[in-house]
Amino acid sequence: MVTVFDAAGNLLWVNAAVERLLGWQRSDWDGLHGTELVHPDDLALGMELLSSARATGTGVKEPVVYRLGHRDGSWVDLECIASAVELEGGQVLLVVTSRPANEIRPSTAIFDEAAARVSSMFDDATIGMAQVALDGSVLRANNAFAELVGSEPEQLVGHLPPEIVALALEDDGRSFRDQQVTIEHLDGTVRHARVSQSLVRDHRGAPMYNALQAVDVTDLVVAERELRHRSTHDPLTGLANRAVLDRIFDSDELRGTTALIYLDLDRFKPVNDAFGHAAGDEVLCSIAVRLRRQVREVDVVVRLGGDEFVIVCGDVDRDDALSLADRLVSVCADPIEVDQATIHVEASAGVAFTNGAGLGDLLRRADTALYRAKIRGASVMVADDESAPGGS
């Protein structure tokens, strides 16, 4: 509420807030003196306010609480500040701004309430948050941050995973950094987090502490790895797929003489017909395990599709490659137990060698050798001598 008095204390004007605060119409106060509005016990205070405002020539900036009469007969506590305004000609007016005292709270209470809200937001945030001293020790951490490393917030004070400490202590002249880190959880698992670090400075620009925010992106990282794995591996057997085969021959991964063993299962269709496709899938998975166990760690076993497999052996001589092909055909012939049934399959394999031929040419030669093997009978391996080193 705003009221304007002359130097003698006569009311000259009041705004419409008088109706809301005190129930009076503005016209009800026409011609009143300031002393007629104030509670008798506060009259001396009101007179002092007017006198002080006149004496200082600028007004009273410190708030004063006094009571004004409400139209319903009650008294309302108001806090006011008086300002002196000098008009042209030297006339001085006193402008008094008032508001209900019950709306006024000490600044410390306001600060404490705001601090409590901020503290609650910090503690309950779903994003991990921590304040880290310039020496790398934790000043404070919230629940989400503690959960990320498998600890309690109070246990993190003074301690922090070394990966995050390294980020907080990194001094590259930047005030903000963001990167992904790997954290070893206390339960032994590995967590992945996206951590952002902001350097907090005081009003003079001096560094105070680092504010860290950490988001657990473990599920995202695992999902991305799974997608990458699916793009390069057969979903049934877990073997590499054709994309890996193409990548190998498009890159410089192969060294020396390369052998490509093209292996195909014989009598596999009757397995699906007699035992069902689920049993057939189990047979393929068993064959995949057996093939992986026979090859070197550097060799690649690929499922082309159906019951066809390709094994790529880099930097290998002819005899070792033929010996491996013979072992692969042999292990495929071992009985396979599926749902208390014993299943027998056999395999044929063709081998082709190259010192630089492309994948398409190598597959064609190996497929030709495989066809020769099938003509001669199951479990018989025939090498493609035309593509063997030193062949004619």
Secondary structure by P-SEA (a helix, b strand, c coil): cbbbbccccccccccccccccccccccccccccccccccccaaaaaaaaaaaaaaacccccccccccccccccbbbbbbbbbbbbbcccbbbbbbbbbccccccccaaaaaaaaaaaaaaaaaacccbbbbbccccccccccaaaaaaaccccccccccccaaaaaaaaccccccbbbbbbbbbccccbbbbbbbbbbbbbcccccccbbbbbbbbaaaaaaaaaaaaaaaccccccccccaaaaaaaaaccccccbbbbbbbbbcaaaaaaaaccaaaaaaaaaaaaaaaaaaccccbbbbcccccbbbbbbccccaaaaaaaaaaaaaaaacccccccbbbbbbbcbbbbbbccccaaaaaaaaaaaaaaaaaacccccccccccccccc
